Amino acid sequence: MKVLIITATIGQGHNAVARSIANGLRERGVSCKVLDMYRYFSPALQKIVQGGYLISIKSVAAIHARKIGEKYYDAMEKGYKPLNEHTFARIKNMPFAIQLKKYLDEYQPDLIVCTQVYCVHIIDTIKSKGWTDVPVIGIDTDFTVQAHWQGNDYIDYIVTASKGLTGQFLIKQVPKERLLPFGIPISPKFCEKTEKRQARELLCLDPEKKTILIMGGSMGYGGIDKTLLELDSLPFDFQAMVVCGSNLRMREKLKKLETQKRFDIYGFSYNIPLMMDAADVMITKPGGISLSEGLAKRVPMILDNAIPGMEDRNSSFMVGYGLALAVSKIYPLTQAVSDLLTQEGLAERMSENQKEFAHPDSTAVLCDFIVKQAGAAKAEETLCAAGQPV
């Protein structure tokens, strides 16, 4: 049995999902490959796509770009034509589909998983031409449903972040029987739980002190220094862990800040699950994978610095269900932190709300489904080859 996992390097979230699925499948004895779609088509194209993403989250002038981005995204959503009705999109996808078909012909997978919606579009185009008939599973890595999921008639299943998104998919005319509300696949490390005091001791923190985890995303968004200074002005004590990701310049800048409170500065870290266990509050960008990990750990969350479009809508979902607080012009970060650390019962209620939406075993559930699905497809193929009725 062979599975092909197609991802796209737009940030690191889609790649993280692909790695989690690949590791889970290999543990089950399944042979699989992970293919970065844009890199496969052209390393130059991959750099352009990734560069555009970096600009959107790191630009100093991003406040103006965000306003434009919000209007553009809203207009795109309203005017989007479903893929099955969009002749130009099919034509535009065809050169990529032809190129990817060559890879499929060589690898001959029994099942395909796509962790990004444009990967889904290319595979849907390939299946529409009859170039492959293997089962295809798409992964929606957000807590919202963008218009691009509509009209992919040849995709067998779509994994969703929550059953709370089913209504959005139905509105976009995606049949309910194709939806798998397993949760966004995350590392099984987020299934493990370390008691709060022990987690703090392992991280060399004060085990008795209120603790904040500040996540800048894998790329480390550009305003963490201002965030720290704002938090340092709060009139009560706490300690904080600050993860800068791959933004080494920001990491060095933060280390030079003079603050009254304790801020431990990290670059890229493999200890995020332990850090979440140690934290009373997590401040994060509302990316789908980060939110899924936070829900799995049931850590109260404050959402800040959303990228226009998907992350804004992720934030709305989380706030609407009482799973997080979101920073705005009229609700600043300092107030959100103060509320969660000082209002009696608020953090506890949020953590309890998260229980229903948490999917710490999301990867295991999906991998078990894939094994079963691919096995069923193989059995059907054998019966057809033998001339027996299915």
N, C-alpha and C positions, 0 to 999 in steps of 0.2 A: 504494500500500500504506500502510495506517494502523495504528498500534499504540497502544493505550491502556495506560498504566502506572499502576496504582492503588496508592497508598502510604498510610501513616498516620503522623502525627507523634507517635510514642511514643519520646522521645529523638530522635536524628537518624540512627540507623543505617539504618532503612527508607528514609528520604529519600535518604541517600547512595547506597544501592543503586539506587534509582529513577533518580537523576541519572546514575550510571555507565552504566546500560542505555540511557537516553535519548540520551546523548552518543554511545555506540557505534552506535546505530541511525541517528542523524542523519548520522554519518560514512559510513554505507552508503547514504545517500540515502532513508532511510525516514522518512516523516512520523509523528510521535508526539506525544502529550500525556501529561503527568504530572498525575494527579488525587489530591489529598489527600482521602481518603474522609470522614474525620470533619469536616474543614473544609467539605466540600461539603454534608454533611447539616445541619450547624449549627456556626457558629463557637464558640458556647457549649459544645457537646459536645466540640469539639476542645480547648478550654481545660481542661475538666474532666479529660479523658483525660490530657493532657499534665501537668496539675497533679498528678495522682495519681502519675505516674512520677517527677516531681521530688521529691515528698515521700519516696518510697521510697529515693532515693539521697542526699538532702541532710539529712534529719531528724537532729537531734542525738541524739534518742532512738531512732535506727534499730536499735540493738542488740537492743532488745526487740521491735520490729516485725519484725525479721528472723527471730527465733525463731518468732513467730506465722506469718509468711509461709511459712517452710519447712513447717510443719505443714499450713497451708492448701493449699499447692501439692501436697504429697504426697497429701492427701485428695482434692483435685480430680482428680488424675491417676488415682487408683484408682477413683473413682466416676464418671468421665466416660463418658457414653453417646455412641457415634459419631453424627455428624451425620445420617447416613442412617437412624438409628433414633430420632432425637431430635425428636419431633413438636413439642414446645414451642419448641425452638430454631428450627425452620423458621418457626413462627408469629411468634416474636419478631423474626426477620430480615426478615419480609415487608414491613413499612413502609419499611425501608431499601432492600430489593430493588426495590420499586415506584419509589422516588425515583431510584435509580441507573439503572433501566431507561430513564427519560426521557433521561438523559445518553447512554446507549448508542444509543438511537434517533436522537438528533441527530448524534452523532459517527460512528456506523457503522464501528467498528474492524474490521480484518481479523483481529486477534489481541489478546488481553488478557494482561497480565502483572500479577500481584499480589505485592507485596513484603512482605505481612504476612498472617498466617493469618486474621484476622477479615475482611479484604478477600476472601480466598478463600471464606469462608463465605457472604458476600452474593452473590458471583458464582455459587457453586454452587447457591444457592437460585434465582437467576435462570435458570440453565440447566435446573434441574429442572422449571421451569414452561414450558420451551420458548420463552422470550422471546429467546434468542439461541443460535446454534449455532457461534459462532466458537471456535477453539482457545484454551484458557486454560492459562497456565503460572503456577504458584505458586512462590515462593522461600522456602525455609526458611533464615532468617538466623541459625541457631544450630548448634552442634555437638552437638545432641541433637534428639529428636523428641517434641514435646509431644503430648498426646492429641488436641488440636484438629485435627491433620492427618488423623485417622481418620474415614472415612465420607464424604469429599468425592468422591462417585462421578462427578461431572460435570467434574472438573478433569482435563485431559489429561496434564499433566506436572508434576512437582515437582523443582525444582533443589535439590540437597543440597550441604552443605558438604564432604562427603567420602564416598567409597565405604565408609568405615568405619561409616557410619550406615545402610547398606542393611539390616542385620539388624534394627535398631530399627523401620524402616518395615515390614518384612515381618511382624514381631510385631504391628504395628498394622494388619495386613491391607491394606496398600497394595501393589498389584502391582508387581513389580520392573520391568516394562516401562514403567512410568510415571515411573521415577526417572532423573534426569539428574545424576550426580555431577560436575558441572562445577566446583564450588566456589562460594562466595558471590561474587556480582559485586562487584568492587572497581575503583577507578580504575586505568587503565593506567599511571599514574605509578609504581605499585608494581612494574611490569615493569622499569623502568629501574634501573640499578645504578651507584652512584658509589663508587669505592675509598674505604675507611675513612679513610685519612689526608686525602685530598682533601676528603671530606665534612666532616671536622672543621675544616679550614682555611676552607672556605666558610662555616661557621657561627661562625667566629672562636673556635674552641676550641683547646686545646693538642693538637696532633696526636699527641703521644707518650703522653698520659695516658689511663688507663682511663676509659670514659665510660658513664654510665647515662642512659637516657631514661625519665622518669616521666610516664605518661599518665593524666590524670584523667577521661577521657571527654569528650564534647562539652559536658557540663554542669559538669564539674569537681567531682568528689566532695568531700565536706566534710572529709576527714581528711588532706589533703596536707601541712598544716603539721606535724602529728605525724610523718608519714612522713619529712620532711626532717630533723627533729631527731633521729630514731632513726638515720638514715643518717649524719648528721654525727658521731655518736659512735663510728663504726667506726674501728678502729686502723690503717687503711691509707688511702692517698690515692686520690682519683678526682675527676672532675668530672661534673656532671649537668645535663641539660636538663629543665625542669619545665613541662609544658603544662597550663594551667588551663582551657582551653576558654573558654566564655562566662561563667565565674564570675569577674567582675571584682573582687568583694570579696575573694575568696581570693587573687587575683593581687596585690593591693595589700598584703594581709596578709603574703604570703610575701616580698615585696620588703623588708619591714621586719625580717625575721628576721636575727639576728646568728649567722652560722655560720663555722666554720673552713674548710670546704671550699667550692668554687665551685659555686653553683647558679644557672644562668641561667633566669630566669622568663619564660615566654611566656603570652600569652592564647590566642586562637584563632590557629592557624597553618596556612598552606598548605604548609609545608616538612616535614611529617611524613615523607614518603618519604626525604628527605635526612637527617633526624634519625635514622631507623632505620638508615640506612647508616653513620652516625657512631657508633652505640651498640654497646657490647659486651653490654649487658643492657637489656631493656625491662621496666619495672614497669607493669602495666596492669590495669584491670578486665577480666574475661573476657567481654566482649561479642563476639558472633560476627564483626562486621565488623573490630574491632580485632585479633582473633586471626587472621583471614584475611590482613590486611595484614602482621602480624608473620611469619606463615608464608611469605608471598610474599617477604619480605625475609630470611627465615631468620635472624632475630635471636633469641637465647636469651631466654625470657620468664619472668617471675615474676608470678603471678596473685594479686591482692589485692582485697578489698572487693567481693566478688561479691554481686549482688542475688539474694535467695532464689529458687529455682526454676530458671529457664533457665540463668543464669550459673553457679550451682553445678554444674550438669550439664555445661556447657561446660568448666568447670575439670577435672571428673573425666575427661572425654574426653582433654583435653590431657595431663594427668598420666599417664593410663593408657597412652598411646602414647609416653611419653617426650618430649613436645614442649614441656613447660614444667614449672616448679615452682609449687606452690601454697602460699600462706601459711596457717597455721592456729595454733591456740593452742599447739600443741606444736612448731610449726616457724615461728618468727617471721621477719619480713621481713629483719632484720639477718643471720640465719643463711643465708637463701636467697641474699642478695646476696654474702655472704662466700664461700659455696660456689661460686657461678658465677664469681666474679672471682679466686678463689685456688686452687680444686681443678683440678689439671692435667687437661685433656682433657674435663671435664664439659660446658663450653659447646660445644666442638667436636662432641661426640657428639650433643648436643641439636640443633644446627644440621643435622647429617647426617640425624637422624631426621625433621626437618621437611621435608626435600627431597621425600619421598614424598607428603606431605600438602599441599604448596604448590600453589596454582593462580593464579599471577600473571596468566595470560591468561584468567581465568574470564569476564570480560565479553565479550571477543572471541569466545570459543567459544560463549557463549550467543547473542550477537547474530547470528552466522553461522547458528546453528540456527534462530533466529526467522525470519530472511529465507527460509531454505529451507522452513520449515514453512508460513509464510504463503503463499509461492509455490505450494506443493503444494495448499493449500486453495483458492487462487484458481483453479488449473487444474482442480481437481475440480468447482468450482462452474460453470466455463465449460462443461465437458463435460456436466454435468447439464442446464444450460440449453439446450444444443444437442440434448439427447435422446440422447446417445451413452453407451455403457456406461463405467463408471469402472473 
